[in-house]
Amino acid sequence: MSIVQNSELMFENGNGEECKDLINSNIIIQDFNLFVQNPNYSVFAITGDWGTGKTSFIKMWKNKFLSENECIYINAFKMDYESDSFMMLIKEFKCYIEKHMKDENSAITTWLNKAREIFNLKNILKLGFNIIVDKTVGKEPTKDFLNNAYDSCFDELSKEKTLYDELKSSLGIITEKLKSTLYIIIDELDRCRPDFALETFEKIKHLFNVKNVKYILVYNDKVMKSIIHQKYGIEIDAKRYLDKFIQKSYILNNTSSYNSWFLTEFYNIFSNIDSSMYNFLQQNSNNFLSISKIFNISLRDIQQILRKLALVNIFEDGSKCASFATVEILKYANENEYNELVKYYYENNMSFSSNAPQRHTLNKIYRSFKVPHEEKPTAYDQAPAKAFYLVMQYYDKQLK
């Protein structure tokens, strides 16, 4: 059995808790660090399916290689209450430069004034023509004040590009004074509102791509492409669209590390337990991991599933082990289907029969496990229903 060596890497999870590196990410993190050192690129992406540990990975890299004054970490999903990503980036830059670049007061003031002007202009353009009409109505004949209102709107719009250019230029003057590269990590982009996520790409490219600043955008590539199709239509080439903004992508693939982590975690949890479940999971480790990846079940959830299965004290056939593993996975694979089955069980005092509800997800999980032929239920097509029934019976006894 391959055991993962202890890692000194730590990261803070979504609940603010300090967690250890579960998958011995040292080698991958060092590789990624070399990847982002390339001086020819300033906008990078980390992509991977949900559950591959992108957030944990980027936080461990940040903790290992960057100091406080070299990094801004943004959870975009927590910030998309903003009307657009422009305000998110303005706020984060403002907070950083006021804290770390106090000697640049004059340049900071200039930049902030430009930001305020744009903010005011955006509000005017957002509320639009009505504001200008309100200012002119009653003061001039209708035809004249309408003409003046249109002219005022045009004048405001013509200011916009100039102000954006000045904003970028004034920010560049500030960041030019940085003693080391500033990395801005924008995580969870794929979980944001579609318009907010796509605006983030555009704002970085056109307004915030300045000297001595590198961006690392973290997202699920498949989801992001789906967002692009949702916004612009299925005909658009989503990859080419992303390539306009992302200069280099790093695909996070920890498959070998996951396998090693699983065996280690499995050994730690079951080390003092002698049960048929131990033997079953040991024989099905690859299948268990494959199922977890198909349904994007996180490492933390896998850990919870293993701990629950370790408490199931059964000394019977492999089909019952498969039943328990199937139902525990179902909770994370498809919570709605799991809740429907629980409801049906309690409302109908369910007993195993051909009329018991069949569920596609249960069936897909169950059939992925290796179960000796002689231990499979006779009515194989009813195995998912039997799996659920066996587990609920067991839990009912435990509760009583």
N, C-alpha and C positions, 0 to 999 in steps of 0.2 A: 504494500500500500504506500503510495506517494504522499508524504506529509509536507504541508506548506511550512516553510521556515518562518519564524517570527519576523514581522516587519516593524520598523520603528515609526512608520508613517501613521499620521493621525488626521482626522478631519471632523468637522462639525456637521452633524446631520440636520435635517429640517426642523427638528425639535430643539436644536441648540445643544445637543449632547455630544460629548467627545467620543469618537468611535475609532477603533483600530482598523487598519487595513486588513481586509478579509482575504484578499486574493493575491497578496505578495506582488504589489504593483511596481516595485522598485525599478525593474528593468524597463518596463513600458514607459514609466514616468521619465526616466533618463533619456529614452529615445525621443519622447515628445519634447523634452526640453531642448534637445539639439534641433529638433524640427522647427521650433518657433524662433530660434536664434538667427535664422536666415535673414540677412539684412535687406534682401530684395523684396520682402513681402511685409505687409502691415496688417492684413486682415486674414485671420485663420478661422477654421471651423473644426470643432470636434463633433463627429456624428456617430450615431449608433442607435440600435433599437432601444425601446424602453426596457429598463431592467438590466442594461449592460453596465451600469455604474458610472455614467458620465459625470454626474455631479460629484460623487465621491472622488473620482479620479482627478477632476480639475481642482478640487479643494486640497487634495494631497499634494498635487504639483505646486500649487500656490504656497502651501505651508513649507514645502521643502526648499523651494528655490527663490521665493520672493520675500522681501521685507514689506512692512506696512506702507512705506512711501513709494513702493514700486507697483502697487496693484489697487484697482478698484473692482470689487466683485458686486455684480448686480443680478438679483433674481428678477428677471423681467416679468415673470408670471405674477409676482407680488406687486409689480409697479404698473400693470396695465390698466389700473383705474384712472391713470392720467388720460387726458383727451388724446394725446399722441406721444410718440416716443421722443419727440423734440424736448419736451419738458423733463422727461426722465433723464436724458443725457445732460441737459443744462444743470439740473439739480446736482447730479453726481459730480460733474466737473467743478461746479461752484464750491461744493463741500470740500473737495480734494484740494483745490488751489488755495482756498482760504486757510486751510489747515497746514499745508506743506510748503507754500510759496509766499509767505507773508511779506517778503522783501520786494515782491513785484506789485506793490500797491497800485501804481499808476496804470500798468498794463491790465491788471485785474479789473480796475474801475472802468477802463475803456471797454473791455470785453463784456462786462456785466451791463453796461449802458446799452451796448448793441443788442444784447439778449433781451433787455426790457423793451427796446424799441420794436423788436420782432414780435415779442409777446403782445404788445399793444396793437401792432399792425394786424396780427393774426385774429385778435378779437374783433377789430373793426371789420376785417374781411369776412369773418365768420358771421357776424350780425348783419354785415353788408349794407345794402342800399337803404334799408329802413332808417339806419342811424343818420345817414346824410340827409335823407328826406326830412327827418324830424328837425334837423338843424336849419333847414331852408324853408320849410313850409310856412306860408303866411307872410314871408318877407318879400317875395317876388311873384310875378305872374307865373301861372302853372308851367307854361312852356319853358320859360327861362330857368326856373328853379330845377326842373327836371334835367335840362341840359347841364346845368352846373353840378347837379348830383352825379350824373354819368361821368363828367370830367373829373370830379373828386375821386370817384371809385377808380378810374383809370390811373390817376396820379398815385393813389395808394398802392395799386398793383405794381406800378413801375418802380416803386421804392423797394419792393420785396427782394428782388435779385441783388440789388446793390447792398442792402442790409445783410443778406446772407453771406455775400462775399466778404464784407467787412467783419462779420462775426468770425468767419473761419480764419481770416488774416490775423485778427487780434488774438485769437486763441493760439494760433501758431507762434506768435511772438512770445507768449507765455511759456509754451511747452518747449520752445527752443532752449530755454534756460534749464531744463531738467538735466540733472547730473547722470541719470540712468534712464533706460527705457521704462515707460509707464505702460503696464498691461491692463487693459480693461476687459474683464471677463463678463460676458452677458449670457447668463444661463437660463434654461427653461423657455427658450423662445418658442418652441413648438407648442407650448401650452397656453400661449397668449391669444388674445383676439387676433384673427387673421390680419386685419388692417394694421394693428399695432406691430405685429411681427414683421410685416413687409416694410412698414415705414422705418423700422429700426435699421434694416439693411440700407435703405435709401438715404437716411439721415447721416449714417456713418460715412458713406461714400462721398456725399456732396458737402457736408458741413463739418464733420468731426474727424476726418482723416488728416491729421496734422503731424508735424514733426515730433519725433521721439515717442510716439504713441502707437501701440499695437493692440489690436482687438482679437479676442478669442470668443467666437460665438458657439454656443453649445445647443445642439438640437437633434431631434430625430429626423434624419434626412427624408424618410418616406412621408412622414407627417408634413414636413415643410413643403414638399413637392405637392402634396394634396392641397395645402393651403393656397399655393400659387394657382393650381387649377381651379380651385373654388373662386378665387378672385378674378382671374383673367380668362378662364375657360380651358377646357380640356385640350384644345388645339395647341396651346403654348408649350414650348419645350422647357419644362421646369428646370432641367439641369443647366441649360444655357442661361436661363434667367439668373440662377444662383451664381453661376460663373462670372456674371457681371460684377458681383459684389465680393465674393469669396475668392481669395487668391490661392490659398492652399487648404486642403481638407485632410484631416487626420481621422481615419475610421477606427473607432475603438472596438477591438475584437480580442477579448480575453478568454477565448474558449478553453485553451489549455490550462490557464490559471483557474478558471471556474471548476474544471474537472478536479484539479488538485485540491482546491478549496473545499469542494463538496465532500471528497473522501476524508479530508481532515476533520471537517465539521461533523460528518457522520460518525467518525471514529470517536470523537470527543463526547458526543451525545449518547452513543450506544455502548461506550466502553465497558460499563458495568451492568449491561443488560443482556441477558441471554434469552432471546425470543425468536420465534419464526419471523417476526417483522424485521429483525436485524438481518437475517439470512436473505429474506426477500429483497430488501432495499440494497444490500450489498451486490446481489446478482443483477439488480435493475438500476444501478447508479447512472449509467449512460442514458437509459430510457427516461428516468426521472428528470435528469437535466434537460433532455430533449423536449419533454413535455413543458417544463418550466420556461424554456426559451420560446416555444410556440405561442404560449399564452402571456409572454412578457411578465413573468412572476419574478419579483426582485430577489436579490440574495437574502435580504432581511426576512422576506416572506418564506423563502425556502427554509431558512433557519427555524422559523416558527412552526412550519409544517413538520419538520423532522422532530422537533421537541414534543409536539402533540402525538406523533406516531410512536414515540418512545414510551409514552404513558399507556399505550394500548396493550394490555397484557393478554395476548392470545397465543395459544400453542396449537394452532390447527393448520389447515391447509393453505397453500399459496393463494388460492382464489379469495380467501377472506382477507389476507394481507393486501391483495390488489384492491379489494373493495374499500378498505379503510384509506389507503393511499389515494384512491380515486376521489373519494368524497372530500378529503381534506384539501386536495388540490382544487377541486371544484369551487370551494369558497373563494379562492383567489383568481381562478380562471374565468368564472362567470358568476358573480355574486347574485345576479337577478335569478338565474336558473336555480341556484342553490336555495334561495329564499322561497321560490315557487314550490320546490319539492318539500321543503320543511312545512310550509303552509298546508300543502296537500296531505302530508303525512298526519299532521295533527287534526285537521278538519275531518278526515275520512277514516281515522283509526286504521291506517293502511296496513294491509297484510300483503305478502308477496303473491302476485298473481299476474296473469298475462294482461290484465287491465291496468296494472300499475303504470304510471306515466313514464314514457321513455324520453331521454334527453340526449340530443346530439353531442353535447360537450362531454357528458358523462361517458358516453359510448366511445368517444374519440380518445379520452384519457385511458379508460379501462383496457381497450384493445391494444394500447401501446406497451403495456407491461407483459413481461414473460411470465406465463403461468403454465405449469406442467399440464399436459393435455388431459390427464386423468383427473385433475383437480378442477377443471373448468366446469361451470354449471351445465347441466344437460341442455337446458334451453339457452343456448349461447346468446341468442339475440335479446334475451331478457336480463343479461348480466348487469347492465347499468342500473336497472331498477332494483335488482337483488342487492347490488353493492350499497345503494342508498338505504334500503330496508335493513340490512345487517348492521350498518353503522348506527342508524337511529335506534334500533333495538338495544344495542350496546350502551349508547348514551342514556337512554331511558332508564336502564338498570342502574347505571352509575348515579343518576340523579336521585333515584329512589333510595 
